[in-house]
């Protein structure tokens, strides 16, 4: 369904990907893991052309997104929705208007205001927040903002959902609520999901497969069981939160 094929990406002298190869299968939840700054979120942005690759290709249903014209990229974005790390809600408009934002962008010529309102109500109900259309983002808790951001993403009924650090900054109850939603949406709206996270508990909870980024490439892609059984020290140390043995306290304090 989605394939990153020998992708290279750098920002000046900082190399993010030197040879990214990864495939995402229809209907699965694939979690992308790795340390801070390795390019997990960059991968999502390359897929929907918020960033451009330096080399290689990114395909969606066999078509190379990196070479598409803008109108074709817009069509891809109608089929792939993203929950941003900070929810990225617009404070100047209501919750309902936030959730309807993608519908207005992509479907205003084919959906009536009544149909959009019904879709907004459906999306908010699906994330457990019915009837809050009139509220403002400033009135919401962090967990509610994440769920409204998720409602906005699913309102366009995408084929693929991208989650960028969906549990960052949430308390344990809201973290579990988001994990439950990720698992529930997979079956209720038949969606393929890519989850970027460094939360190992969440990763093992929601994933069909997991992929770890290290030094500009994927060092392991497999099931949660394969990760738990891996003897690769890079994988073992990361999932168990073990710092490299050559990192002393002074080094960590300077990081």
C-alpha positions in Angstrom: 0.0 0.0 0.0 2.8 2.4 1.1 6.4 2.0 0.3 9.5 4.0 1.1 12.1 2.9 -1.4 15.8 3.9 -0.8 14.8 7.3 0.5 17.5 9.8 1.4 16.8 13.0 3.3 19.1 15.6 4.9 18.8 19.1 6.3 22.1 20.7 5.4 24.9 18.6 7.0 22.4 16.6 9.2 21.6 13.4 7.5 18.1 12.1 8.5 17.8 9.1 6.1 20.6 7.6 4.2 18.7 4.6 2.9 15.1 4.3 4.2 13.3 1.2 3.0 9.9 0.3 4.5 6.6 -1.1 3.4 3.2 -0.6 5.1 0.5 -3.2 4.5 -3.2 -2.5 4.1 -5.2 -2.6 7.3 -2.3 -2.9 9.7 -1.1 -0.6 12.5 2.6 0.0 12.1 4.5 1.8 14.8 7.7 3.8 14.0 10.1 4.0 16.9 13.5 5.5 17.5 15.3 8.1 19.6 14.7 11.9 19.4 15.8 13.5 16.2 16.1 10.3 14.1 13.4 11.5 11.7 10.3 9.6 12.8 8.0 12.5 12.1 9.9 13.4 9.0 8.8 10.1 7.5 5.2 11.0 7.8 5.8 14.4 6.2 7.6 12.8 3.3 4.6 10.6 2.7 2.2 13.5 2.3 4.7 15.8 0.6 5.0 18.3 3.5 8.7 17.7 2.9 10.5 16.6 -0.3 12.8 13.6 -0.5 16.4 14.2 -1.7 16.6 10.8 -3.4 14.4 7.7 -3.7 10.7 7.3 -4.0 7.6 7.1 -1.8 4.7 5.2 -3.3 1.1 5.1 -2.4 -0.9 2.3 -4.1 2.0 1.9 -6.6 2.2 5.6 -7.6 5.2 7.7 -6.8 4.1 10.6 -4.5 7.4 12.4 -5.0 6.8 12.9 -8.7 3.1 13.8 -8.5 1.7 17.1 -9.7 0.1 19.3 -7.0 -3.5 18.2 -7.8 -2.6 14.6 -7.5 -0.8 15.2 -4.2 -4.1 16.9 -3.0 -5.9 13.7 -3.9 -3.4 11.7 -1.8 -4.0 14.0 1.1 -7.7 13.4 0.9 -7.0 9.7 1.5 -4.4 10.2 4.2 -5.1 12.1 7.4 -2.7 13.1 10.2 -3.1 13.7 13.9 -0.3 16.2 14.7 1.7 16.0 17.9 0.1 19.0 19.5 -3.3 18.4 17.9 -2.8 21.7 15.9 -6.3 23.0 16.5 -7.2 26.5 15.4 -8.0 28.6 18.6 -9.9 31.2 16.7 -12.7 28.8 15.6 -15.0 26.4 17.4 -14.5 22.7 17.8 -17.0 21.9 15.2 -15.3 24.2 12.7 -12.0 22.6 13.5 -13.4 19.1 12.8 -15.0 20.3 9.6 -11.8 22.0 8.4 -10.7 19.1 6.2 -14.2 18.6 4.8 -14.2 22.3 3.8 -10.8 22.0 2.2 -11.5 18.8 0.2 -15.3 18.3 -0.1 -17.0 21.7 0.0 -18.2 21.3 -3.6 -19.9 18.0 -3.0 -21.1 18.1 0.6 -23.9 20.3 1.9 -23.6 22.1 5.2 -26.1 19.6 6.7 -24.0 16.7 5.5 -20.8 18.3 7.0 -22.5 18.9 10.3 -23.6 15.2 10.4 -20.1 14.1 9.6 -18.7 16.3 12.4 -21.2 14.9 14.8 -20.2 11.3 13.7 -16.5 12.0 14.1 -16.8 13.5 17.5 -19.1 10.7 18.7 -16.5 8.2 17.5 -13.9 9.7 19.8 -16.2 9.9 22.7 -16.9 13.7 22.6 -20.4 14.1 21.2 -22.1 17.5 21.4 -19.1 19.7 22.0 -19.2 21.4 18.6 -19.8 24.8 20.1 -16.8 24.8 22.5 -13.5 26.5 21.8 -10.1 24.7 21.9 -9.0 26.9 24.8 -11.7 25.3 26.9 -10.5 21.8 26.3 -8.1 19.6 28.3 -5.0 18.2 26.6 -6.6 14.8 26.2 -9.7 16.4 24.7 -7.7 18.4 22.3 -6.0 15.2 21.0 -9.3 13.6 20.5 -10.7 16.6 18.7 -7.6 16.5 16.5 -8.3 12.8 15.8 -12.0 13.6 15.1 -10.8 16.1 12.5 -8.6 13.5 10.9 -11.2 10.8 10.7 -14.0 13.2 9.5 -12.6 12.9 5.9 -12.9 9.1 6.2 -9.3 8.4 5.2 -7.7 5.2 4.1 -4.6 5.9 6.2 -4.3 7.6 9.6 -0.9 9.1 10.6 -0.4 9.6 14.3 2.6 11.8 15.3 3.4 11.2 19.0 -0.3 10.8 19.9 0.3 10.2 23.6 3.0 12.9 24.3 2.0 15.1 27.2 -0.9 13.0 28.3 -1.6 11.5 31.7 -1.9 7.7 32.0 -5.6 7.7 31.7 -5.7 9.8 28.6 -2.8 7.8 27.1 -4.8 4.6 27.5 -7.9 6.3 26.1 -5.9 7.3 22.9 -4.4 3.8 22.6 -7.9 2.4 22.9 -9.1 4.7 20.1 -6.2 3.8 17.8 -7.1 0.1 18.2 -10.8 0.7 17.9 -10.6 2.9 14.8 -8.7 0.2 13.0 -11.7 -2.1 13.0 -14.6 0.5 13.1 -13.5 2.5 10.0 -11.2 -0.1 8.4 -8.2 2.2 8.4 -4.4 1.6 8.0 -2.4 3.4 10.7 1.1 4.6 11.1 2.0 5.6 14.6 5.1 7.5 15.5 6.0 7.2 19.2 8.7 6.8 21.8 6.2 5.4 24.3 7.1 1.7 24.4 4.0 0.7 26.4 1.8 2.3 23.8 3.8 0.8 20.9 3.5 -2.7 22.2 -0.2 -2.1 22.9 -1.4 -0.9 19.5 1.0 -2.4 16.9 0.6 -5.2 14.5 4.2 -4.5 13.4 6.9 -2.2 14.6 9.9 -0.5 12.8 12.9 1.1 14.5 14.9 3.9 12.9 18.6 4.1 13.8 21.4 5.9 12.0 19.3 6.8 9.0 17.7 3.5 8.2 15.4 0.8 9.5 17.3 -1.6 11.7 14.4 -3.9 12.5 10.8 -4.3 11.3 8.7 -7.0 12.7 6.0 -8.0 15.2 6.0 -6.9 18.9 7.2 -10.4 19.8 10.1 -10.2 17.4 11.1 -6.9 19.0 11.0 -8.4 22.5 13.1 -11.4 21.3 15.6 -9.3 19.4 19.3 -9.7 20.3 20.3 -6.6 18.5 21.7 -4.4 21.2 20.3 -1.2 19.6 16.8 -2.6 19.7 17.1 -4.2 23.1 18.5 -1.1 24.8 16.0 1.2 23.2 12.9 -0.8 24.1 14.2 -1.3 27.7 15.4 2.3 28.2 19.0 1.4 28.6 21.5 4.2 27.9 24.8 3.3 26.1 27.5 2.1 28.5 29.8 4.9 27.3 27.4 7.6 28.4 28.4 9.0 31.7 26.4 11.4 33.8 28.2 14.5 32.5 27.5 13.5 28.9 23.8 13.0 29.6 23.5 16.3 31.4 25.0 18.0 28.3 22.6 16.2 25.9 
